[in-house]
Amino acid sequence: MKQVIVITGASSGFGALTSYALARQGHIVYATMSDIRGHNAVPAEAVHQQAADTGVDLRVVELDVTSEQSVNSAVGTILDREGQLDIVVHNAGRMVFGPSEAFTPGQLAHIYDVNLLGTQRLNRAVLPRMRERRSGLLVWVSSSSTPGGTAPYLGPYFAAKAAMDSLAVTYAGDLCRWGIETSIIVPGAFTSGTNHFAHAGQPADRQRELAYDEGPYAGIRGQILRGQASLIPPEADVAEVADAIVRIIAMPRGRRPLRVHVDPAQDRAEVVNGVADRVRAEFLRRIGLSDLLTVTIGIPAAN
């Protein structure tokens, strides 16, 4: 069934690959990104060219997840064109790399703004229409780092992703009686095929950063990158994340899993998440809310 899908952070990496993959499946896909006439002009044009070359229904809309006005404007444009919005893929993210102490509080606030608050802005824009229709799907791109292997020098990013993952789990319970599903994709540390590490932000406090670089942690940056790369098998393909999202969207309503792990490094995040999700499920049963573990289907939409 053709769906209207919005994907954030679609200028590169998981977002771009997922946009192309879903469009090839016949969906109406809005690949959103910020500043499409500025620093994202080239990837925006690449999306237009891909659509023209392949004949798929793939479109670009400017959407900056850190701006409520931008989010509301983009969603309004899509709803005006399509009359509905079926699926949101929360993919936009900001990675940073360096000793946590060297990042200023303002930097951490920005990282949370992109990785966490951006999802809330978009949810508030799309959920009223989804609730009216008693149907919809939120796909959250999390990270295996939140419960699994956590290398040093990625603390602010890991913390923001953990917060986003926690919010996604809570939303799953908030929305299932409205007929709205939640699926969380948990990618591992793909060190090639994305721009995460290449475009990672650096600490603003250079003096404190140098204290680490010249002290007992000298050389650890290379150790981290080499160590993570050594865990990735040569056949690992970052497109596996996009393929997993395609499979989830193709599943029958009510059968979609809460989590899917895509981790060639096998840092065992699925073990920790499995325990946490079972504990949550048991708690909901104990307090008489077991119906919040499955989406409610069949309730007529409000008139």
N, C-alpha and C positions, 0 to 999 in steps of 0.2 A: 504494500500500500504506500502510495506517495505521501511523504510527510514534509512539512515545512520546518526546517531545522536552522537554528542559529548556533554558530560556533565562534567563541571569542578567542582572541590571540591567534588568528589564522594566517598571520604573515609568514610563518615558517614552522618547522618542526612538526609536532603532533597535530597542531591545528590545521596547517596547510594540507598535510597528508590525509587527515580525516575529512576535510572539506572535499577534496578530489574524490576520495573513495566513496563517500556517501552520494555525491552527485552522480557518479557512475552507476549507482544502484537505482537511479531514477528519481531521487528526492529533489525537492526545491531547497537548495542550500545557500544560506547567507554566510559567507566568510567575512567576519568582521575584524577590524583592526583599527588602531588609532592613526590619525594624521596621514590619510591616504594621498594627500597632495604634497606631503613633505617627506619625512624619513621612510614612510612606508609606500611611497609612490611606485617603486619598482615591484615589490610583491603584489600590490594591488593590480598593477598592469598584468602581472603574470597570471593572476586569477582570471582576469578578463580574457586573456589570450587562451588559457586552458579551456574556458567555456566556448570560445569561438572555434577552436580547433577540434573539439570533441562533440560539440552540440549538446552538452549537458546544461542543466538549469542551475548554474553556479553564478552567484552574484556577490558583489562587494558592497558593504555598507560601512561607513565610518562609525566606530564605536570605541570610545575610550572608557574602560571600566572604572577609572578613577573619577569620572565626571558623571554626576547624576543627570545633568542636562543632556549630555551626549548619549547616555544609555536610554533615557526616555525618548529622545528624538529618534534614535535608531529603531527601537521597538515600535514606536508609533508609525514610522515609515513602513516597516514590514507588515504590521497589522492592517494598515491602509491598503497595501498592495494585495495581501493574501487573504485577509479576513480571519486568519487564525495563525497560531504558532504552536506547533506540536511538541517540539523537542528543543532543549537548550543543552549545549555542551560547554560546560565551564572549563575552559582550557587556559585562558590567559594567566600568565605567571611571570614572576620576576625572580631570577636567581642571583645570588651574590656569593662571593668567594673570598674568604679572608678570616683572620681571627675575630671572634665575636666582639671582643672589647673595643676594637678599632672602629666599629660602626657606631655612628651617633644615634641617639634616640630618634631623631628626625628621619634617619635612614630606615630604621626599623619600622617606623610608622608608615613610610612609603611602601615598604615591602608588604606589610599587612594590608595596605590600601589596595594593592594590585591583587594579591593572592587570596585575600579573604573578603574585604569590604566590597570589592568589585562584584563578587558573586551575590552579595546581598542586594546591591543596587539593581542588578539584572533580575533577580528573583522578584523583587518588589514591582518591577515593571511588567513581568510576564505572568505572574501567578494569578492576578485577578481574572484574566481572560481564561487561563487554564481551569481555575476553580469554577467559573461559569459553565464551562463545557464538561466538567467532571472528567477530565482526561489530560494527559501530558506526561512527559518524561524529562527528568533532570539527570544529566550525565556529568559527573564531577571527575576531573582528572587530578587524582591525588598523587602520592609518591610512596614508594616502598620505604623511604627513609623515616617516615613517621613512626612505624612500629618496628622496623627491621634494622638493617645496618646503617649506622649513623657515623660517617667519617667526620673528623674535625674540619673546621674552617667553613662549614656550611650551616652553622647554627641558626642565623636569622631566617634563612630560607626554610630550613626544616621546621622551625617553630611556626612559621606562617602556614605551611602546608598542613601541619598537624592541626592547627586551628580550623582550617578549611575542612579537613576530613571530619573533625568533630561536629562542625556545623552541618555537614552533609548527612551524617547519621541522625542528627536531631530532626532535620527536615524530613527524613524518610518517615518518621513517626507522625510528624505534623501534617503530612500531605496525603497519606494513603487512604484516609476516609473520603478524601475529595476525588479519589480515583487517579491521583498523580503518582507516578512511580519514581523511584530513585535508584540509580546504579552508580557505583564508584569504581572507576578504573584506577588500578594501582600499578603504574609503570616502575620498573627498576631504573638503575642509573645507566641509561644509554649514553656512552661517551662519544659516540659518533652518530651522524644522521640528524642531529639537532644543533641549535646554536646556543644551548644552555650554558656550557662552559665558555665558549668563545665570546659570548656577550654578557657574561656574568659581571655584575656590579662590584666595585672595589670599595674598601673602607674609606671614609672621608678623613678620618684622623690618621694621617700619614705617619706622624711621630710614633703613635702607639703601634701601628702596623710594623714599622721598622724595628721596634723593640723586640717583636716576635721574630722577624726575619733575621735579625742579627744575634739573637739569643739561642736558647736551647732548641727552639723550633726551626732553626735555619734549615732550609731544604725540604721541609715537610710538604710544601705545596706540590713539588714533583712527586714525592712519595705517595700522596693521596691520589693524584691523577694516574700515576703508573699502576698503583695498586688496584684502583677501581677498573681501569682498562684491562688489567690482567684477568679479571673475573668474567669478562664478556667473551663468550665464544665467537669465533670468527664468522659463523653463519648467522649471528644475531642481526635482526633487521628491525629498525625503528618503526617500519610500517606495520609491525605486528600490533602496535597499540591502536592504530587506525582500524586494522582488521577486527580487533576485539570490539571496538565501538560499533562497527558495522554489524557484527553478529548480534550484539545486544539489541540494537534497534530493530533488527529483523525478527527477533523473537516475538511470540504471541504475547499480547498484553496480559499481565498477571504472572508471567513465567520468567520475567527478567530477574537476574540475580542482584543482590545488594552489592556484591563485590566481584571483581575479576582482576586477578593479578597477572601482569605481563612483565616478567622479571628474568631475563636470561642469566643474570648474575646469581640468582637464587639466594638472596640474603635472608630468606625465611620470614619475610614479612607476612606471608599467608598463615604462618603458624600463630603469630601473635594476634593478627587480626581475627583469625578463626576463634581463638579463645575469647577475645573481647566481644565479638559478635554473638557468641553463644551465651556469654554472661548477660549481655543486654537482653537477648531473647528470653532467657529464663527469668530475669527480673520483671519484664513486661507480663509474662504469664503469672508470676506471683502476685502482681498487683491488679490482675484482672483485665489487662489490656493486650491480650495476645492477638486481637484482631489487627493491631498496629504493625504486625509482622508481615502482612500481605495486603496488597492494594485492593480497595473495594471497587468492584466492577458491577455495573448494572443499575446504578442509581441515576435516574434521569437528570439531565442538566436543568438548571434553574431557568425559568422563562424570563 
